[in-house]
């Protein structure tokens, strides 16, 4: 099963033109070549480096590219041994990965470093589950949202350096403004306010409407914790609004449990044009279906003009470990590739982001199952089916929204590696062709 899935993913688009092999390879291309080597090596009876006939199959690769391809191959072999419950062999192969990978190396070395750590945790859990290990273990719990709220400097630095994050925020706000513009009073319910960067963009956009002055902007931040941090965000937003002479109010709705969230907490005003904004605000509730459904019912009851949603454009929630691992390897490989191209390797904020956020997300996706798995992302098709249950209709994003995304990316020195595609009526923002996030807009029937 593992072999078949990797074969389908890695042989469909292996580079076909011999002359293209000489170019600088993206992580996506290296992972696919590593998948090809994995398929070839399964027929080999020896795991010695010298037995791998790279010069025959990949004579156009540099020495470092050969090592990167081999590193992916070894990691996939280790993953296969895990699925076969050959834990000792899997661990031995991971020892090999440890020698070739590094948290300070190139993108492939970095991404394998974190995936290897996650796979070791998976081996430990699986061996313990079937009784091979009996020693006690500490449960590894990481609060992703808490980490995001507490380390402002690193996240803002990443936001400033990676073009697809800014492109997503700017185009998301553009989609919101398309439905709320020319309204004297605007109320935005934000389901993931965090550091409020999207609201800063919204203020600028509303204040710059040609020939029209908005009377008041109200923002309501909804969450289940971190009230003090959200208050700090609100204070920053108020100061920014004052500097723009923009009438602004900020309120917070904190509930211990999303089942307690209701319409009466929102202080709605019929004079207001209401919109809902959610950037990475829904995925954390995927494992709590009753909470997610309750949230959507409340949102529907407010009758917003539009709901703008931005989520990860990858299916990282498959119950099948192999599917989930392979999808995650490509997705995070692209993110590490972007970090390499847009930031210095020694950048402290890059290191914090890779270890604290990306590394922990990889661990959650790879090493945990069931209720323990906190990081769950699904494709836009899954969201479409879910939203349809609440009478939500996907609306086409305007050309100005797409233009805004491309324009913002173009302002970055590395922005040419950003890709923009339409999936139905939604915009998929990617990195060198690998989808990173998907932006969509919805109306309730």
N, C-alpha and C positions, 0 to 999 in steps of 0.2 A: 504494500500500500504506500509506504513512504517513497519507495523508488518510483512508483507510477506517478505520484503527485509532483515530485520534483522534476520528473521527465516532462510532464505536461507544461510546467511553468518555464523550464529552462531551455527546452529545445525549440520552442515555438518562434523565438526571435533571436537566436544566436546570430551574431553578425555574419552576413552572407557574403559581403564583398571583402576579398582578401586585403585590399589596400586600406580598409577602415581599421584594421587591427593595429595599425601603427599610431593611431591617434591616442591622446590621453583618454583613458577609460574612466567612465563614471562608476560609482559603486554598483549601480544596477547591472552594468555590463560585466563587471568582475564577478558579481554573484551568479549571473547566468552562465558565465564560463566555468565558474566553480561547480555549478550544477551539472554541466556537461562532463567535467572531469569526474565528478561523483558517479555519474552513470557509467562512465568508462571503467572506473577503478573497481567497480563491484565485481567485475569478472576477473580481477587480479587476485592472486592468492597471497601476495606479499604487500606489506604496508611500508616497505622501505622507500625512502625518498628516491633512491637511485633507480627504482623500478618504474617510476612514472615517466613515461616517454613524452615529456613536454616538448622536446625539440621537434617531434614528429607532428604533434597536433597544434602547437601554439608557437611556432618558430618566430612569429613576428612580435612576441611580447618581450618587454624588458625583463631583467632579472627580478626587479621588485614586483612587477606585475605577475610574473610566474609565482612568486612567493605568496602574493595576495590570492591568486586563484587557488593555489594549493591550500591556503588557510581556510578558505570557504569549503573546499572539498573535505578537508579533515573534520571541520565542524559538522557538515552534513552527515558524514559517516558516523560521528559520535552520536548525533541525534537519532540516526537509524538504529544504532545499537541500543539506545535507550528504549525505543519503541518495541524492541525485541526482548526487553528486560535483561540485556547483557550489560549490566551496570559496570562491572569491572572493566570491560573493554571500552565502554563509553567513557569512563573516567580516564583511562590511559590515553585515549585520543584527545581528551580535553587537556591533559598534561602537555601534550604536543602543541595544542592551541595556545596554551599559556606561554610557551617559549616563543611563539611567533607573533602573538598579539601584544598590544600595549595601550594603556589609556592615554598615552602621550604621542602615539604614532600617527600614521595616515588614517583616512576614514575607515578602510577595511579593517585595519588592526584595532582601531578603537571600537567599532561596532561588534566585532567578534569578541573582544575583551569582555564587553558587557553581556553579550549573549552566552558566552561560556560560563560566566558567573551564574547566570540564570539557569542554565542547563544543569550545573552542579547542584543547585538547590532543588531542581526537579528530580534529579537522580536520588538525592537524599530522601525526598518525600515518597517517591515511588518504592524505593527499597524498604523504607519503614512501613509503608502500607501493606506490603506482602510479607512483613516479618523478618526481613533480612537484617535490618538494623533495629536494635532495641534501646540504644542510648537515648536519653531525653533530648529534646531540642527546643530552642526558643522560637516562638512564632515571630516571623518577620512582618511587621506591620508598618506601612508608610502612609501617611496622610498626604496625598498629592495636593489637594486643595489647600491644606494648611501650609505646605511648602511653598506653593505659588503665592499665597498671601503674605508670607513672611520674608521673602527675599526679593525685595523690589529692585535693587540695583542690577542684579544679574539678569532678571527677566526683561527689564527695560532695555538693557544693553543688547540682548538677543533680539528683541523686537526692533531695535534701531538698525541692526546689522543684517537681518534676514528679510529679503524683499517680500517673500510670500506672506509673511505675517502682516506686514503693513498693507500689502495689496488686499488681503482679506478684510482687514478692518475698514480701510477706506471704501472699498466697493460695497461692503455690508452697510455702512452708513449711507452711501449713495442710494442703495436700494430702499433704505428706510425713508430717506428724504424724498424720494420719488413719490411716495404715497402720503407724506405728511407736509410737504412744502406748501407754502402760501396759506398755512393755517396760523391764526394769531396766537393760539394757545396749543402747545404740544406737550404731551405726556408720554414718556417712554418708560416702560417696565423692563428693567434689565435683569436677566436671570443669572448673569455671571459678571458682575461689575468689576471685581478684582481691583486693578489699579486705575480703572476709568479712562483708559486711553481712547476707547471708542467714543466716550461722551465728549472728550475734548475735541475730537474730530467733528462730532455732531454739532457742537456749539459753533465752531468755525463755519460749518456748512450752512447752518440756519441763519447765522448773523450776516453772511455774505450774499444772501438772496438779493438779486438785483431789483431795486425798486420796491422792496417789501421789508418791513421791520417786524419781527416777531415780538409779541407782547410778553410772553412768558414761556419758559421751558421748565417742566417739572420732570424729575427723574426719580423713580422708585426702584431701589435695589432690593431684590428678593434673595434670601439665602437661609441656610440652616445653621450658621455659625459665623465666627470672626467679626462680630459686630463692631468691636473697637477698630479693627483694621478698615472696615468699610466706612466707619465714621471719618477716619483719616482721609480716605479717598474722597468722601463728600466735602470735607474742608478744602482740599486742594481744588476740587471742581468749583466750589463757591468762589474761591480767590480768583480763579481763572475767569469765571463769569463776570466778576466785578471789574477785572481789567479790560473786559470787552464791553462794559456797560450793558450787559445782558441780564434781564430779569430772570432769576433762576431760583428754584427750590429743590431740595434733596431730602428724600425720606427713605427710611430703612424698614423693611419688613423681615424680621427674623423669627423663624419658627423652629422649634426643636425637631419637629417631624414634618415632612412635606404634606402629610395627610392633614395637618392642622391649618394649612394655608387655605385661605378663602377670599372671596371677592370683597368682603367688607373691610379687609385690612388695607385696601389699596387707595382709599380716598379718591375715588373717581369723580370727575366733573364732566357733565354732558357737553360743556362748551369746549372741551379739549379734544384734539385729534390724537387718538391713542395708538401707539405702536408698541410692539414687543421685540426685544433684541436679545438674542442668545448666541453668544460665541463660546463654544465648548461648554455649554451650560446644561446639556441634556444627557450626555453620555454616562455621567456618574450615576444616573438613575436607571440605567438599562437593567441592572441586576435587581432593581426594586420596582418591578412592573406596576404594582399597585400605586406607588408614589408617583411614578411618571404619568400614569393615567389620571390620577387625581389632579396633578398640576395642569395637565392639558385641558381637563374639564373646567377648571377655574379660569384659565386663559380664554377659553371659548366663551365663557359666560360674560367676560368683559367686553366682548365684541370689538376687538381692535381692528383698525383699518388694515394692518399688515403685521405679520410676524416674520422676522428675518432670522434665519438659522445658519450658523457656520459650524461644521463639525469635521472631524478627521475623515478623509476620503479613502477609507480602507476598511476591509472587513476583518477586524481583529477580535471577533467575538465567537468564532466558530467553536463548537464543542469538541471538534476534532483537533487534537494537538498538532498534527502534521500540517494541516491547513493553516492553523493559526500561526505556527512558527514560521512557515515560509512567507506568508503575507507580511508578518512583522519584520522579517529580515529585509525584505525589499523596501518597506516603508521607512524603517529607521535608517537603513542604509542611505536612502536619499536625504534624510535630514542631516546625517553625519557628513554627507558629501557637501551639503549646503554650508554647514558650519566650517568645513575646511576651506571652501572657496571664498567665504565672506568674512572670516575672522582669522586672526593669528592663532597658531597652535598653542602659544604660551598664554593666551588671554585667560585671565583668572575667571571671568564670567562664563567663558565657554566651558572651562573645566567644571565649574559648579553646575551648570546646566546639564552637561553630559552625565555627571555622576548622580546628582540629586534627582533630576527629573527623567531624563531619557533612560538612565540605567535602572531606576526604580520602576518605570513603566514597562521596560523590557522584562524585568523580573516578574512583575505581576502577570503579564501576558503569557510568559513561557512557563513559569514555575508553579503557578497556582491554578486551582480548578474550583468550580462551584462558587459558593458564596464568598470564598476567600479572595477571588479574583476581582480586584477593584477597577482595573483599567479595561474598559470594554468599548470598542468603537465598531460601528456598523456602516455599511455602504448607504448611499443615498436611496437606493431601491428599497432597502429595509425601512428607512425613515418614511418614504412615500407610502408604503403599505400601512405603517403605523398611523401617520397623520390622516390618512383617508378615513380611518375609523371615527375621526372627530369632525368629519365634513370639511376638512381643509383642502383647498384647491391651490395647486402650485401656480404661481403667476410668473410670466416671463420677465426676466431681468432685462432692463433697458440696455441699449447700446452704450449709453453714457456710463452705466455701471461697469460694463466690460472695459470701456475706454479708461475709466478711472483706475481700474486694477492694473491695466497695462502701463498706464502713465506712471503710476507710483513705482512699479517694478523697474521701469526704465530709468528712474532717478538713481538707482544703485549701480555701482561699478560691476557687480555680479548679476545684475537683474536680467541679463540676456538669457540666463539659464532657467528663468521662470517660464513656465508654459501655461497657456490658458485654453481650455477646451469647454465645449458645451455638452452637458449630459442632460438631454431633454431641455428643460427651461432653467437649469442650474449651471453655475460656473464652477468648473473644477480647476483649481490652481495647483500646479505641480512644479516639480523640480526635475529638469531634463527629461520630462515625459512621465515621471512617476507621480501619480496623484498624491497631494499632501492634504488639501482641505477642500471642502465643497460648500459653496454658498448658495442658498435657496431662499425664496420669499413665498409667503403663503397668505391666503385669505380664508376666512371661515364662511361657509355657506349660510 
